[in-house]
Amino acid sequence: MKKHIDKMTDQEIELREKILGLGEKSFRKNYYPELQSRKEKLESILYTVPVGIGIMMNGVMEDTNDALSNITEYSKEELVGKNLKIFYASEKEYEEAGLRNHQQFARKEIHTIETKWQQKSGGFITILLSFSPLDEETPAKGLTFTVVDISERKQWENALHLEKERLRITLHSIGDGVIATDKDGRVVMLNSVAEELTGWSQQDAQGREMREVFNIVNEYTRVPCENPVKKVLTTGKTIGLANHTTLIAKNGIERAIADSAAPIRDKDGEIQGVVLVFRDQTEERQRQEEIIRLSYYDKLTGLYNRSFFEEELKRLDTERQLPLSIIIGDINGLKLTNDVFGHQEGDRILQSAAKIIKDSCRAEDIVARWGGDEFIVLLPRTSEDQAKSICHRINLQCENQEEYTIKTSISLGYASKEKPQQDIMQLLKKAEDFMYQHKLLESRSLRSAIVSSIKRTLWEKSHETEEHAERLKYYCKKTGIAMGLSEMQLYQLELLAVLHDIGKIAIKDHILNKPGKLTEEEWREIRRHPEIGYRIAQSAPELTQIAEYILTHHERWDGSGYPSNIKGKSIPLLSRILAVVDAYDAMTNHRSYQKALPKEIAIQELLDNAGTQFDPEIVKIFLEQVLKEEKVDKEE
């Protein structure tokens, strides 16, 4: 590098001699010291600067500084006379760098490229390579080039890019909306969720005031909420959004939202913007409301539950609500209905009762399901006479309801608190006692109505006729009289004749009325009806007396019957009588699954099965006394 400076100085001296007409001695005396000083300064700069510098003549390096050796790990001697190709791992990479024709750079003032060089040790570095002509007027004189190692900078750039990309992907992948602003509160960035929730695209929102993009109001008052970005910029603190905040999107859609806003600070702690993170709480709010609703409402009837009622009772038990009245209602025959017709019918009655009571009350009255089959009504500022009128409306609606298998029947009681000192719990007890008084009076007639419904449903379901029931009653009573039964036994025998198959109510229709042969599984289902009938009879006081007879009416004399395989006289007498009579009537009358048999064949069947299926003594009495007497009566 030094020899080129000397050479340039000699040329300059020659030029100045020609221009100024001065001799070499005179020039050196007057100008050389200054030029020498400049030369030394330039050499110092060139050799100490951390930038690699080289001079190229005819495509090869003619001179280089120490910094270039430090960067490339080649000595100056190894570099001089070499082409830049020495820094590339292959001819292809050299070609791709576009360095083959160096003269193209000599025609430009400065040309800079970014490229990768291979060091002597085999490592790779990223550099900025700049070229400039030594003489713009005479490009053939050569080029200077500079080399700056930017490897570390590139690593930082790549790391920064990776971090930014990771942040970008994270922001666009999370389920929350994210909006970032600058220090003036203008939108800089929205993620995809924020775009969806606000209705603004990144492009449309960028640069706009936060209030315009993020339009939030109180869901109840509709008053605009405080701008969270402005508050963060003012206070420098992280804040949460107010409760009951609603975001109104650009398209007018409203969503309940929640979350927080925080300042973005630089390395010196100065606020450079705000990041707002928010989420759509609409579904969560709906779930919370549903949980609250379920905690205060009865799922089946939709009325308030006991917990809510008790809270309201405490709240309304004040002097300003007097007179405060209470109505308590209890559904009649619900257990019997569940046992006979199934819980689905029982649930229907509960829902029907709930609707009747609610429709009969005022909007401000508190109607609740108090227990399994009990309802309660709290009537603020309601006299006892008014409570009585409401009970009358409830009873009237029960009587006038549409025709169902079982009509809804509710026993009601009421009481009223007129004075502040009266105990509200005593009021509850008074209403409940009054309700039970009504229940005692109404339950017998209701149970009779349910028994009538059972008979009607049984005949409809099994296609048994009322004539069949009457024939069984007739033959059973005749047989009972012939055997000397008491009046009570005869009454029970007639009741058994009508309701012995009551358990068939719970058997599926397609099995009961199947014209062909039953499968083994269908037979197992059919054989359940005595046990089902027994449970039903146990639920109704009028039928309890024949429950055991219903359970055993399919037992056989030899113990091969069902459901308990009992035999002989262990089978109750009334059940044994019914077994004979029912078999005879079934054989001599037409059924869906068989034609009627001649009476002679039916009689022979009874005789053949006496002592196995039937009690032989009862068969004898039935044939010799009941049927013979019937024949004589007809002949007369």
FITORMAR-452325 format. One record per residue (C-alpha): residue in one letter; y, z, x. Coordinates in steps of 0.001 Angstrom, whole numbers, padded with zeros to 6 digits, always signed. Each point is the difference from the previous one (the first is absolute). Example, Ala and Ser with C-alpha at 12.3 -4.5 7.8 and 13.67 -1.06 7.14 Angstrom:
2
a-004500+007800+012300s+003440-000660+001370
! end
This chain:
636
m+000000+000000+000000k+002358+000834+002973k-000269-003409+001659h+001134-001693-003191i+003119+002122-000104d+000786-000852+003649k-000590-003679-000658m+002274+000104-003009t+002683+001737+002059d-000083-002690+002720q+000332-002705-002620e+002914+001846-001525i+001663+000260+003407e-000424-003735+000530l+001448-000699-003433r+002995+002198+000581e+000648-001598+003380k+000106-003387-001633i+002253+001123-002845l+002373+002193+001914g-000135-001832+003279l-000720+003173+001836g-002234+000398+002998e-003164+002080-000042k+001513+002632+002208s+003070+000395-002174f-002115+000126-003203r-002392+002602+001371k+002881+002080+001160n+001785-000016-003339y-002850-000208-002620y-003305+000839+001620p+000278+003813-000265e+000571-000201-003719l-002832-002470-000519q-002346+002081+002148s+000776+003057-002113r-000729-001906-003201k-003202-001309+001495e-001255+003465+000841k+000827+001261-003467l-001840-002903-001601e-003039+000554+002237s+000003+003678-000914i+000061-000815-003703l-002721-002651+000273y-002369+002196+001963t+000520+003250-001917v+000218-001211-003582p-003279+000781-001929v-000165-003589-001166g-002258-002452+001735i+001983-002919+001450g-001196-003201+001611i+001266-003408+001101m-002042-003113-000638m+000265-003277+001852n-002151-002972-000948g-002139+002088-002340v-000916+002762+002453m+001476+003364+000802e+002201-000100+003074d+001273+003538-000043t-000586+003213-002010n+001302+003545-000065d-001931+003230+000316a+000167+000737-003724l-002055-003126-000711s-002669+001217+002411n-000010+003401-001695i-000424-001610-003409t-002716-002508+000986e-001716+002095+002731y+000201-003059+002330s+001868+000247+003348k+002898-002286+000723e-002139-001906+002499e-002655-000559-002659l+002581-001331-002448v+002127-002329+002123g-001283-003566-000208k-001996+000695-003170n+000435-001414-003480l+000484+002272-002993k-003567-000939-000935i-001086+002882+002269f+000914+002399-002836y-002244-001598-002617a-003704+000617-000428s-000735-003631-000871e+001471-003472+000021k-000015+000062-003805e+002184+003113-000165y+002387-001533+002515e+000219-003139-002103e+000584+002025-003178a+002882+001818+001695g+001703-003406+000428l+000891+000504+003668r-001459-003181+001530n+003273-001930-000094h+002524+002331+001612q+002675-002640+000065q+000474+000356-003729f+001444+003479+000645a+002333-001308+002709r+001880-002018-002574k+000900+003092-001987e+002285+002868+000819i-002582+002765-000700h-003450-000261-001557t-002019+003119-000866i-003595+000295-001203e-002339+002873-000695t-003383-000397+001654k-002946+001899+001446w-000655+000120+003769q-003099+001199+001776q+000650+002373+002904k-001851-000195+003264s-002220+002922-001081g-001044-001896-003151g+002138+001944-002448f+002230-001789-002455i+003679+000579-000626t+002460-001400-002515i+003196-001325+001541l+003272-001666-000831l+000310-003032+002301s+003486-001569+000323f+000959-003178+001895s+003409-001343+001076p+000971-002860+002325l+001355+000751+003483d+002524-002745-000495e+000675-001326-003490e+001409-003167+001474t-002970-000565+002288p-003201+001203-001772a-002170-001216+002893k+001274+002823+002130g-002385+002350-001800l-000216+002902-002393t+000390+003716-000029f-002222+002063-002228t-000024+003615-001063v-002920+002088-001229v+000297+003144-002134d-003184+001974-000720i+000134+000824-003716s-003617+001199-000329e+000945+003548-000863r+002615-001194-002436k-002580-002254-001666q-002387+002921-000306w+002727+001991-001709e+000844-002957-002222n-003647-000442-000953a-000379+003724-000634l+003165-000035-002106h-001206-003057-001921l-003385+001634-000587e+001677+003188-001175k+002291-001940-002325e-002949-002011-001340r-002029+003177-000497l+002939+001571-001838r+000484-003143-002094i-003669-000131-000999t-000014+003740-000723l+003105-000229-002171h-001432-002909-001952s-003441+001576-000337i+000881+003454-001304g+000083+000620-003727d+003541+001402+000032g+003221-001972-000222v+002148+000091+003153i+003655-001035+000274a+002016+000265+003232t+003803-000179+000185d+002599-000211+002735k+002569+002704+000663d+002263-001460-002702g-002713+000394-002638r-000779-003705-000288v-003581-001153-000391v-001672-001218+003168m-003657-000125-000945l-002351+000359-002997n-003775+000067+000183s-002107-001906-002545v-000489+003063-002232a+003758+000608-000087e+000501-003661-000905e-002418+000339-002890l+001449+003272-001303t+003680-000974+000291g-000418-003657-000946w+002056-001005+003052s-001323-002218+002793q+000745+000794+003636q+002187-003090+000223d+002051+000778-003121a+000375+003704+000730q+000971-000186+003666g+003600+001037+000572r+000545+001321-003514e+001150+003484-000909m-002915+002369-000562r+001224+000929-003484e-000278-003645-001106v-003610-000359+001160f-001214+003540-000678n+001314+000694-003523i-001139+003500-001025v+000858+002100-003064n-001126+003267-001581e-002824-000884-002407y+001353+002333-002703t+003814-000167+000284r+000146-003587+001353v+002782+001172+002351p-000103-001801+003398c-001557+002179+002696e+001788+000852+003237n-000414-002715+002646p-002631+001507+002372v+001050-002234+002922k+003620+001040-000302k-001022+003662-000101v-002137-000330+003149l+002778-001834+001855t+002407+002786-001009t-002205+003032+000669g-002319-001338+002695k-002910+001746-001726t-003260-001157-001531i+000191+000285-003782g-002397-000342-002939l+000822-001969-003114a+000907+001999-003096n-002652+000683-002630h-000266-002368-002961t+001381-002939+001988t-000507-003456-001477l+000361-003211+002007i+001345-002972-001942a-001227-003201+001620k+002000-003224+000191n-002026-001372-002933g+000660+003123-002110i-003436+001627+000397e+000252+003789+000272r-002277+002187+002102a-000131+003722+000694i+000322+000504+003767a+000112+002804+002561d+000228+000639+003719s+002542+000309+002799a+002698-001523+002224a+000506+000798+003711p+002524-000981+002702i-000817-002499+002769r+001453+001265+003295d+000458-001685+003379k-000868+001600+003353d+003318+001832-000038g-000654+001477-003429e+002556-002168-001755i-000925-001180-003528q-000539-003744-000019g-001403-000301-003524v-002279+001499-002637v-003606-000569-000958l-000923+000600-003636v-003671+000461-000946f-000887+000068-003691r-003012-000471-002254d-000654-001046-003568q-000897+003169-001898t-000444-001629-003401e-003804+000261-000104e+000042+003417+001644r+002564+001193-002548q-002183-001357-002810r-003015+001835+001439q+002019+003206+000228e+001187-000405-003569e-003584-000633-001097i-001148+003161+001811i+002768+001978-001693r-000911-001580-003318l-003662+000871+000434s+000903+003550+000980y+001932+000462-003263y-001866-002299-002386d-003460-000021-001532k-001790-003179+001075l-001990-000554-003192t+002687+000562-002631g+003198-000737+001940l+001494+003301-001206y+001416+002699+002260n-002629+002320+001474r-000157+003777-000104s+001770+000469+003354f+003040-001942-001142f+000038+001756-003374e-000016+003435+001616e+002955-000992+002219e+001923-001289-003023l-000852+003134-001958k+001628+002137+002710r+003023-002303+000123l+000569-000143-003751d-000734+003650-000787t+003720+000804-000247e+002296+001248-002742r+001809-003341-000317q-003314-001713-000980l-000688+002379-002916p-001667-000263-002374l-002811-001128+002316s-003202-001037-001788i-003512-000778+001220i-002799-001987-001640i-003581+000272+001261g-002643-002464-001141d-003760-000139+000530i-002163-003061-000739n-002792+000802-002409g-003577-000992+000834l+000707-001563+003397k-003156+001370+001635l-002173-001208-002852t+001672-003411+000149n-000627-000218+003765d-003650+000986-000422v-000674-002351-002881f+002192-003027+000645g+000637+000360+003721h+003014+000973+002098q+001633-003375-000545e+000424+000819-003688g+001115+003511+000940d+002641-001438+002344r+001182-002317-002775i+000499+002990-002288l+001957+001839+002708q+002251-003035+000505s+000406-000428-003750a+000968+003679-000386a+002509-000270+002857k+001688-003010-001604i+000088+001605-003448i+001587+003199+001336k+002530-001831+002181d+000980-002397-002796s+000526+002960-002346c+002364+001794+002425r+003525-000707+001165a+000962-001593+003324e+001287+003293+001419d-003173+001949-000859i-002474+000757+002812v-003502-001144-001001a-002839+000910+002403r-003757+000137+000236w-000654+003715+000338g-003738-000113+000720g-003149-002012-000714d+000504-000458-003746e+003273+001925-000429f+003566-001279-000235i+003280+001886+000039v+003546-000901-001027l+003200+001750+001101l+002841-000420-002510p+003451+001092+001240r+002548+001006-002668t-002611-000362-002730s-000553+002456-002865e-003395+001049-001312d+000497-002119-003119q+000719-003056+002147a-003140+000709+002060k-001981+000234-003240s+001361-003399-001087i-001092-001548+003294c-003521+001421-000502h-000011-001549-003467r+000942-003397+001461i-002845+000295+002539n-002565+000814-002703l+001259-002858-002161q-000380-002493+002843c-003548+001256+000652e-000934-000603-003642n+001585-003461-000092q-001321-001334+003298e-002078-003155+000195e-003697+000237-000758y-002057+000985+003027t-003499+001376+000449i+001538+003490+000057k+003518+000730-001237t+002245+002103+002182s+000344+003544-001358i+002314+002594+001580s+000282+003690-000884l+003630+001082+000503g+001821+003279+000422y+003686+000691+000593a+002402+002842+000736s+003718+000329+000663k+002097+002183+002316e+003181+001037-001790k+001315+002760+002265p+000503+000135+003793q-002021+003186+000421q-003160-001522-001469d-002743-000589+002584i-000810-003698+000344m-003637+000789+000835q-000350+001900-003263l+001384-003068-001730l-002747-002099+001580k-002668+002454-001166k+001403+000046-003533a-000100-003804-000216e-003531-000054+001420d-001282+002627-002463f+001527-001964-002891m-001724-003152+001284y-003417+001722+000116q+000423+001183-003591h+000475-003611-001066k-002925-001089+002148l-002412+002360-001803l+001041-001452-003332e-000147-003642+001105s-003021-000073+002315r-002728+000181-002662s+001302-002975-001956l+000531-001932+003252r-003550+000663+001201s-001266-001243-003367a+002062-003141+000497i-001439-000451+003506v-003558+000459-001285s+000724-002661-002642s+001334-002282+002724i-003144+000652+002037k-002199-001052-002921r+002048-003127-000632t+000066-000961+003685l-003745+000655+000389w-000842-002312-002914e+002331-002708+001314k-001269+000258+003563s-003757+000167-000637h+000032-002155-003161e-001773+002841-001801t+000878+000005-003701e+001103+002763-002257e-003063-000864-002108h-002233+000781+002991a+001700+003394+000358e-000386+000696-003705r-003728-000908+000101l-000555+002343+002949k+001851+002790-001829y-002135-000587-003077y-003369-000016+001796c+000926+002887+002310k+001126+002157-002903k-003146-000825-002002t-002190+000850+002998g+001947+003212+000647i-000390+001116-003604a-003726-000755+000142m-000212+002182+003113g+001973+002839-001620l+003133-000119+002210s+003008+002186-000798e+003264-001380-001401m+001634+000336+003455q-002866-001915+001631l+000199-002694-002649y+003767-000349+000602q-000579-000236+003750l-002808-002519-000531e+002265-002251-002095l+002771+000249+002636l-002552-000813+002708a-001223-003012-001981v+003520-001440+000014l+001127+000928+003566h-003192+000145+002121d+001014-003213+001845i+003596+001089+000592g-000509-000376+003764k-000322-003772-000422i+003782-000110-000264a+000061+000172+003811i-002624-002762+000498k+001248-003514+000764d+000026-002347-002998h-001978-002800+001649i-002881+002430+000644l+000021+001535-003478n-000038-003372-001712k-002155-001995+002400p-002443-002084-002077g-002574-000432+002788k-001961+002376+002168l+001966+002612+001945t-000202+000213+003782e-001067+003217+001702e+003600+000766+000892e+001098-000617-003613w-002755+002318-001228r+001280+002717+002333e+003451-000447-001519i-001378+000205-003556r-001965+003172+000825r+003266+001733+000923h+001250+000104-003588p-001701+003284-001058e+001703+001855+002869i+003340-001646-000713g-000364+000863-003681y-000825+003612+000904r+003253+000330+002019i+002027-001536-002816a-001529+002350-002594q+000726+002994+002243s+003688-001003-000007a+000321+000099-003783p-000533+003369-001742e-001335-001776-003128l-002702-001728+002086t-000980+002784+002397q-002769+001124-002390i-001837-003344+000359a+000711-000590+003717e-003511+001066+001090y-001637-002188-002651i+002017-003026+001174l-001125+000677+003579t-003716+000104-000938h-000347-002634-002738h-001744-002437+002403e-002523+002488+001366r-003671-000778-000809w-002791+002290-001191d-002070-000716+003147g+002939+000666+002391s+000598-003631+000998g+003436-000234-001674y+003497+000447+001468p+002177+001469+001328s-001868+003277+000735n-003693-000916-000528i-000594+003041-002200k-002976-000146-002392g-001629+001464-003108k+001792+002735-001814s+002382+000463+002940i+001865-002869-001629p+002324+001406-002704l-001372-000474-003524l+002954-002006-001296s-000318-002431+002916r-003710-000498-000774i+000762-000714-003661l+002698-002521+000902a-002322-001776+002476v-002506-000780-002794v+002580-001010-002585d+002069-002133+002400a-003106-001856+001232y-001120-000790-003554d+003442-001231-001059a+000382-002079+003155m-003351-001742-000639t+000556-000701-003693n+003549-001363+000268h+001350-003082+001730r+001608+000478+003458s+001768-002471+002323y-002952+000177+002370q-002899+000000-002544k-000922-000890-003542a-000994+002601-002565l-003725+000876-000129p-002000+000484-003193k-000138+003676-000986e-003783+000060+000408i+000290-000996+003671a+002811+002556+000575i-002150+002746-001525q-002929-000997+002201e+002296+000171+003068l+000963+003570-000905l-003650+000952-000377d-000977-001692+003270n+002727+001856+001899a-000422+003404-001635g-000920+002471+002717t+001519-002149+002779q+003497-001050-001025f+000344+002013-003219d-000808+003481-001265p-003229-000690-002019e+000808+002683-002588i+003402-001540-000751v-001562-003494-000221k-002496+001331-002552i+002706+001690-002114f+002221-003094+000162l-002791-002361-001059e-001748+002187-002572q+003004+001642-001621v+003181-001956+000643l-001226-003595-000175k-002594+000707-002752e+002625+001758-002071e+002340-002947+000524k-002773-002387-001182v-000695+002077-003099d+003706+000115-000825k+000232-003762+000218e-003116-000508-002165e+001401+002286-002665
! end
